[in-house]
Amino acid sequence: MIEIKNVSFSYEGYEQQPALTNINLQIADGEFVVLAGVSGCGKSTITRLLNGLIPDCFHGNLMGSVSVNGKNPQEEKAIGMSRIVGSVFQNPKSQFFNINSRNELAFPLENRGVPREKILQKTEDIGEKLHMKQLIGRNMFHLSGGEKQKIAFASVSIAESDVLVLDEPSSNLDMEAIRDLRQILEIWKQERKTIVISEHRFFFLKNLADTLILMKNGEIKSIWKGEALKNLTSETMHREGLRCFEFSEYLNIQKSPTLETRNLYIQYLHFSYPNSDKGIHIQELSFEYGKVIAVIGHNGAGKSTFLRCLSGLQKHTEAKLTLSGKPIPINKMLAHTAMVMQDVNHQLFCDTVENELLFELKQRKIPMQQRKEEVNRWLNEIQMEYLKDQHPISVSGGQKQRLAIATVALADKDIILFDEPTSGLDYAHMKQVAKLTRKLAEQGKIIFIVSHDLDLLLSSSDEVLLIENSCAQNRYYLNEETQNDLINWFHSL
């Protein structure tokens, strides 16, 4: 039993902005609870209360009481709660301690003094149970994002914790990895684990969740469970700013007109990773300015490699490119492209949110008065005015994502590349990103979006590029007739 009574919490240094206000919640043993709400509403804070990260790692002012299976996380701290609560973070890399995946799985058992023979047996058993034997004994640096997430799930599963807390586990996963996540959650539910999951996307949780809790500004706004949850309509969820439990169709944004005389022509684009048959090999493709291209494909097909090569970031790429008829050497493409990376922490480096936006305008030598006006406009656009003086690394994952998108838009490049731009974004902010990509396309940019977010692609894309086995295997314009091709491709995963 999890019991939260009259809990209010504010992080150290942000006492005037409470993260939680008067939270009262009971979660029964074996209950599957989903925490929902926009970025910064308090979902992650609740998960940190349960596993002892508050106050162990996140300091602040806490009022009220928390009990997890009879234990007080504030007294037990994170190390004590680890015997009861298994945690999977949004970025699995932040919870790994070993280079080898077998050692990573053994780590929690070694800490408890489990005999070596039993550790080896349990490691093999967990690989069989979670259908991931091929990942055991691998170098962690050679695993994909989805494979790393699987190791994180296995490491908490092998510890046999009664309570499992997951903070946006699907945000950086493609559709195949989300399918595997669903299977793991089904196993945990059958084992009657108590599961608390903070999420923005719900389609993979259909018929798994027992309770859906909507949070807003640090408070519980609504709770649906039982029949009320089963009867929850897509219209109601959208009205509350949530995605629905079904794939949705959003072909409702006015597409920009074709700009016939301007295009990106790829005569060839080749790159191969050392000692591997993986890479990217593109022949004879042309993309019009003013269009949004959805780039899809299976995990490891070459989608992100395509973006890195096209941007000029990937060394040893061979290419012959022209922009509007003018030849462009591949090593000069950085001057024409801007990218939002999958892990946006790699591209946020200023001391405040406001300075992050100002940096791009300084690079373009925009006059000071115009800089301030432009920054204020974008702070309003991404709904982060009240965070302008905060350090970019201290804001939520979804807020970082929106900030990175704004900095790329301010760079004013011809080609904008998005690698999973809606990871960690709720429904309302996903729609905001879709609207923003359309606006950039209308300004004459070429937009490439690598994404496993079907809602986003249906909302914003003009055409679809399917990459498989490092090659472009299919391409089609997205319209009323072809949208089912895209939907069916995602369902096939």
C-alpha positions in Angstrom: 0.0 0.0 0.0 1.2 3.5 -0.9 -0.2 6.4 1.1 0.5 10.1 0.5 -1.1 12.4 3.1 -1.4 16.2 2.8 1.9 16.4 1.0 3.3 19.7 -0.3 6.8 20.1 -1.6 8.9 22.9 -3.1 12.5 22.4 -4.5 15.3 24.2 -2.8 15.7 27.6 -4.4 12.2 27.6 -5.8 10.2 28.0 -2.6 7.8 30.4 -4.3 6.9 27.8 -7.0 5.6 24.7 -5.2 6.1 21.5 -7.1 3.3 19.7 -5.2 0.4 21.2 -3.2 -1.8 19.2 -0.7 -1.5 15.8 -2.4 -3.6 13.0 -1.0 -3.4 9.6 -2.7 -3.8 5.9 -1.9 -2.5 3.2 -4.2 -3.4 -0.4 -3.4 -1.0 -3.3 -3.7 -0.9 -4.5 -7.3 -2.5 -1.4 -8.7 -1.3 0.0 -12.0 -1.3 3.8 -11.8 -0.6 6.3 -14.6 0.4 9.9 -13.7 -0.6 12.3 -16.5 -0.4 16.1 -17.1 1.7 18.7 -18.9 5.5 19.0 -18.4 6.3 20.5 -15.0 2.9 19.5 -13.4 4.5 17.4 -10.6 4.5 13.9 -12.0 8.2 13.3 -11.6 8.2 14.8 -8.2 5.7 12.2 -7.0 7.9 9.4 -8.3 10.9 10.9 -6.5 8.9 10.9 -3.2 8.2 7.2 -3.6 11.8 6.0 -4.3 13.5 8.3 -1.7 15.2 10.6 -4.2 13.4 13.3 -2.3 15.1 14.4 0.0 18.2 12.3 -0.7 19.1 13.8 -4.0 16.5 16.5 -4.5 16.4 18.9 -1.5 13.6 21.1 -0.6 10.8 21.8 1.9 8.5 18.8 2.4 5.3 18.8 4.4 2.9 15.9 5.0 3.7 12.1 5.1 4.6 9.4 2.6 4.4 5.6 3.3 5.4 2.9 0.8 4.6 -0.6 2.1 5.0 0.7 5.6 8.3 2.4 5.0 8.9 6.2 5.2 11.1 7.1 2.1 12.3 10.3 3.9 13.8 8.2 6.6 14.9 5.2 4.5 16.5 7.5 1.9 17.1 6.2 -1.6 19.4 3.3 -0.5 16.9 1.9 1.9 13.9 2.3 -0.5 15.8 0.5 -3.3 15.0 -2.8 -1.5 11.3 -2.0 -2.0 11.0 0.3 -5.0 12.6 -0.3 -8.4 13.1 2.8 -10.5 13.4 3.3 -14.3 14.3 6.9 -15.2 13.5 8.8 -18.4 17.2 8.6 -19.5 18.4 5.0 -18.6 22.0 6.1 -18.9 21.7 8.0 -15.7 21.2 4.9 -13.7 23.9 2.6 -15.0 27.1 1.7 -13.1 28.8 -0.8 -15.4 30.1 -1.1 -18.9 29.0 -4.7 -19.4 25.2 -5.4 -19.4 25.7 -8.7 -17.4 27.5 -6.8 -14.7 24.8 -4.2 -14.7 22.1 -6.8 -14.0 24.3 -8.4 -11.3 24.9 -5.1 -9.6 21.8 -4.8 -7.4 22.1 -8.4 -6.3 25.8 -8.0 -5.5 24.9 -5.1 -3.2 22.6 -7.4 -1.3 25.2 -10.1 -0.8 23.5 -12.7 -3.1 25.8 -15.7 -3.7 27.6 -15.7 -7.1 26.0 -18.9 -8.4 22.5 -17.5 -7.7 23.3 -14.2 -9.4 24.4 -16.0 -12.5 21.3 -18.1 -12.6 19.0 -15.1 -12.0 20.7 -13.2 -14.8 20.0 -16.0 -17.2 16.5 -16.4 -15.9 15.7 -12.6 -16.4 17.0 -12.7 -19.9 14.7 -15.6 -20.7 11.7 -14.1 -18.9 12.0 -10.7 -20.6 13.0 -12.1 -24.0 16.4 -10.3 -24.1 19.0 -13.0 -23.8 20.8 -11.5 -26.8 21.5 -8.3 -24.8 23.3 -10.1 -21.9 27.1 -9.7 -21.9 27.0 -6.8 -24.3 29.0 -3.5 -24.1 26.5 -0.9 -22.8 28.0 1.7 -25.2 27.1 -0.5 -28.2 23.4 -0.8 -27.3 20.6 1.3 -28.8 18.4 3.6 -26.7 15.7 0.9 -26.7 18.1 -1.8 -25.7 19.5 0.3 -22.9 16.0 0.9 -21.6 15.5 -2.9 -21.7 18.6 -3.4 -19.5 17.1 -0.8 -17.1 13.8 -2.7 -16.9 15.7 -6.0 -16.3 17.9 -4.5 -13.6 14.8 -3.5 -11.5 13.0 -6.7 -12.4 15.9 -8.9 -11.2 15.8 -7.2 -7.8 12.2 -8.4 -7.4 11.0 -5.1 -6.0 7.3 -5.0 -5.0 6.9 -1.4 -6.2 8.0 -0.2 -9.7 8.3 3.5 -10.5 8.8 4.6 -14.1 9.4 8.2 -15.2 8.3 8.6 -18.9 9.9 5.3 -20.0 8.6 5.6 -23.6 9.8 9.1 -24.3 13.0 8.0 -26.2 11.8 4.7 -27.6 10.8 3.8 -31.1 7.6 1.7 -31.8 9.4 -1.6 -31.6 10.9 -0.8 -28.3 7.6 0.5 -27.0 6.0 -2.9 -28.0 8.7 -4.6 -25.9 8.0 -2.3 -23.0 4.4 -3.2 -23.2 5.3 -6.9 -22.9 7.4 -6.2 -19.8 4.6 -4.2 -18.2 2.2 -7.1 -18.9 4.6 -9.5 -17.1 4.9 -7.1 -14.1 1.1 -6.7 -13.9 0.6 -10.5 -14.0 3.0 -10.7 -11.1 0.8 -8.2 -9.1 3.6 -5.6 -8.9 2.5 -2.1 -7.8 3.3 0.1 -10.8 3.4 3.9 -10.9 4.2 5.3 -14.3 4.5 8.9 -15.3 3.7 9.2 -19.0 2.5 11.4 -21.9 1.6 8.7 -24.3 -1.0 6.1 -23.4 -1.7 3.9 -26.5 0.7 1.2 -25.2 -1.0 1.3 -21.8 -4.5 0.5 -23.0 -6.1 -2.3 -20.9 -3.1 -2.2 -18.5 -3.8 0.9 -16.4 -6.1 0.6 -13.5 -6.0 4.3 -12.6 -5.3 7.5 -14.5 -4.4 10.6 -12.4 -4.4 14.0 -14.1 -2.2 16.6 -12.4 -2.1 20.3 -13.0 0.2 22.9 -11.3 1.3 20.4 -8.6 -2.3 19.4 -7.7 -4.4 16.3 -8.5 -7.2 17.6 -10.8 -9.0 14.4 -11.7 -8.8 10.6 -11.1 -10.3 8.0 -13.4 -10.4 4.3 -12.5 -12.6 1.2 -13.2 -15.6 1.9 -15.5 -14.8 5.7 -15.5 -11.4 5.0 -17.0 -12.9 2.5 -19.6 -15.5 5.0 -20.6 -13.0 7.9 -20.9 -13.4 9.4 -24.4 -10.7 10.8 -26.7 -12.6 14.1 -26.7 -12.4 14.4 -22.9 -8.7 13.5 -22.9 -7.9 16.0 -25.6 -9.9 18.7 -23.7 -7.7 18.0 -20.7 -4.6 18.3 -22.8 -3.9 14.6 -22.9 -3.2 12.1 -25.7 -5.8 9.3 -26.0 -5.5 5.5 -25.7 -5.9 5.1 -29.5 -3.8 6.2 -32.4 -5.4 9.5 -33.6 -5.7 11.1 -37.0 -4.7 14.7 -37.3 -4.5 15.5 -41.0 -6.1 18.9 -40.3 -3.3 21.4 -40.7 -3.1 23.5 -43.9 -0.1 22.3 -45.9 2.2 24.9 -47.4 2.4 25.5 -51.2 5.1 23.9 -53.2 8.1 26.2 -53.9 9.0 24.8 -57.4 12.3 26.5 -58.0 14.0 25.7 -54.7 15.1 22.2 -53.6 17.7 20.0 -52.0 19.0 17.5 -54.4 20.9 14.5 -53.1 22.7 12.8 -56.0 24.3 10.4 -53.5 24.9 10.3 -49.7 27.1 7.4 -48.4 28.5 6.5 -45.0 29.4 3.2 -43.4 30.3 2.6 -39.7 33.7 0.9 -39.3 33.6 -2.9 -39.3 29.8 -2.8 -39.8 27.3 -3.1 -42.7 25.3 -0.3 -41.1 25.3 3.3 -42.2 23.3 5.2 -44.9 23.3 4.9 -48.7 21.0 7.3 -50.4 20.7 7.7 -54.2 18.9 10.3 -56.3 16.5 12.1 -54.0 15.1 15.6 -54.2 13.2 17.5 -51.5 11.3 20.8 -52.0 11.7 23.8 -49.8 8.6 24.5 -47.7 7.9 20.8 -47.0 7.9 18.6 -43.9 9.3 15.1 -44.5 8.6 12.3 -42.0 11.5 9.9 -41.8 10.4 6.5 -40.6 12.0 3.0 -40.3 12.8 0.2 -37.9 15.2 0.6 -35.1 18.8 0.7 -36.5 17.6 1.3 -40.0 19.8 4.4 -40.5 17.3 7.3 -39.8 19.5 9.2 -37.3 22.6 8.4 -39.3 20.8 10.0 -42.3 20.3 13.2 -40.3 23.9 13.3 -39.0 25.3 12.8 -42.5 23.1 15.3 -44.2 24.0 17.9 -41.6 27.7 17.4 -42.1 28.2 16.2 -38.5 29.2 12.7 -39.4 32.8 12.5 -40.5 33.9 10.4 -43.5 30.5 11.0 -45.3 30.7 10.9 -49.1 28.1 13.0 -50.8 27.2 15.1 -53.8 24.5 17.7 -52.9 23.0 20.8 -54.4 20.8 23.5 -52.9 18.6 25.2 -55.5 21.1 24.2 -58.2 24.2 25.3 -56.3 26.7 22.6 -55.4 27.3 22.3 -51.6 30.3 20.3 -50.2 29.2 18.0 -47.4 31.6 19.7 -45.0 29.8 23.0 -45.6 26.3 21.7 -44.8 26.6 22.8 -41.2 26.2 26.4 -42.4 22.8 25.4 -44.0 21.4 23.0 -41.4 20.3 23.0 -37.7 19.4 20.0 -35.7 17.4 19.1 -32.6 19.2 16.1 -31.2 17.4 13.2 -29.5 19.3 14.0 -26.3 18.9 17.8 -26.1 21.3 18.0 -23.1 24.1 17.9 -25.7 23.0 21.2 -27.2 22.0 23.3 -24.2 25.1 25.1 -22.7 24.2 28.6 -21.5 23.5 29.6 -17.9 19.9 30.7 -18.3 16.9 29.8 -20.6 16.9 33.4 -21.9 20.6 33.4 -22.7 20.2 30.1 -24.6 17.8 31.9 -27.0 20.0 35.1 -27.1 23.0 33.1 -28.1 21.6 32.2 -31.6 20.6 35.9 -32.2 24.1 37.0 -31.2 25.6 34.6 -33.7 23.5 36.2 -36.4 24.5 39.7 -35.2 20.9 40.8 -34.7 20.6 44.3 -33.1 20.1 44.3 -29.3 16.6 45.7 -29.3 15.4 43.2 -31.9 17.1 40.4 -29.9 15.0 41.2 -26.8 11.8 41.4 -28.8 12.5 38.1 -30.5 13.5 36.3 -27.3 10.4 37.5 -25.5 8.3 36.3 -28.5 9.8 32.9 -28.4 9.6 32.6 -24.6 5.9 33.2 -25.0 5.7 30.8 -27.9 7.2 27.9 -25.9 5.4 28.9 -22.7 8.6 29.4 -20.7 8.5 33.1 -19.8 8.5 32.4 -16.1 11.6 30.1 -16.5 13.7 32.6 -18.4 16.2 33.0 -15.5 16.5 29.3 -14.7 19.4 27.1 -15.8 18.4 25.1 -18.9 19.5 21.8 -17.3 17.2 22.4 -14.3 14.0 22.5 -16.2 11.9 19.4 -17.1 12.6 17.1 -20.0 9.7 18.5 -22.1 10.7 22.1 -21.4 14.3 21.3 -22.5 12.9 19.9 -25.7 10.8 23.0 -26.4 13.8 25.2 -25.7 16.0 23.3 -28.1 13.4 23.6 -30.8 13.2 27.4 -30.2 17.0 27.7 -30.5 17.1 25.8 -33.7 14.3 28.0 -35.2 16.2 31.1 -34.2 19.3 29.9 -36.0 17.4 30.6 -39.3 18.9 27.8 -41.4 17.5 26.5 -44.7 17.2 22.9 -43.5 16.0 21.9 -40.0 16.5 18.3 -38.8 14.5 16.9 -35.8 15.5 13.6 -34.2 12.6 12.6 -32.0 11.4 16.2 -31.2 8.4 15.2 -29.1 10.1 12.8 -26.6 8.9 13.8 -23.2 6.1 16.1 -24.6 2.5 16.0 -23.6 -0.4 16.2 -26.1 -0.8 20.0 -26.0 3.0 20.6 -26.5 3.1 17.9 -29.2 0.5 19.9 -31.1 2.5 23.0 -30.4 5.6 21.4 -32.1 3.4 20.3 -35.0 2.2 23.9 -35.4 5.8 25.2 -35.2 7.1 22.8 -37.8 4.3 24.0 -40.2 5.2 27.6 -39.5 8.9 26.9 -40.3 7.9 25.1 -43.5 5.7 28.1 -44.5 8.8 30.3 -44.1 10.4 28.1 -46.8 12.5 25.7 -44.7 12.9 22.0 -45.5 12.0 20.1 -42.3 13.1 16.5 -41.7 11.5 14.7 -38.7 12.7 11.4 -37.5 10.0 10.3 -35.1 8.0 7.4 -33.7 5.2 9.8 -32.7 2.4 9.0 -35.1 0.3 11.9 -33.9 3.0 14.3 -34.7 3.7 13.0 -38.2 0.0 13.0 -39.1 -0.3 16.5 -37.8 2.6 18.1 -39.6 4.1 16.1 -42.5 3.8 16.6 -46.2 5.5 13.4 -47.2 7.0 10.2 -45.8 10.5 8.7 -46.4 10.9 5.1 -45.3 14.5 4.1 -44.6 15.3 0.4 -44.1 18.6 -1.4 -44.2 20.4 1.9 -44.6 18.6 2.7 -47.9 15.5 4.8 -48.9 13.0 2.0 -49.7 9.8 4.0 -50.2 8.5 7.6 -50.4 5.0 9.0 -50.8 3.1 12.2 -50.3 0.9 12.2 -47.2 -2.8 12.9 -47.9 -6.3 11.5 -47.2 -5.6 8.4 -49.4 -2.1 7.5 -48.1 -2.5 8.3 -44.4 -3.6 4.7 -43.7 -0.3 3.5 -45.2 1.5 5.4 -42.5 -0.9 4.3 -39.7 -0.7 0.6 -40.8 3.1 0.7 -40.9 3.1 1.9 -37.3 0.6 -0.7 -36.3 2.6 -3.5 -38.0 5.4 -2.9 -35.4 
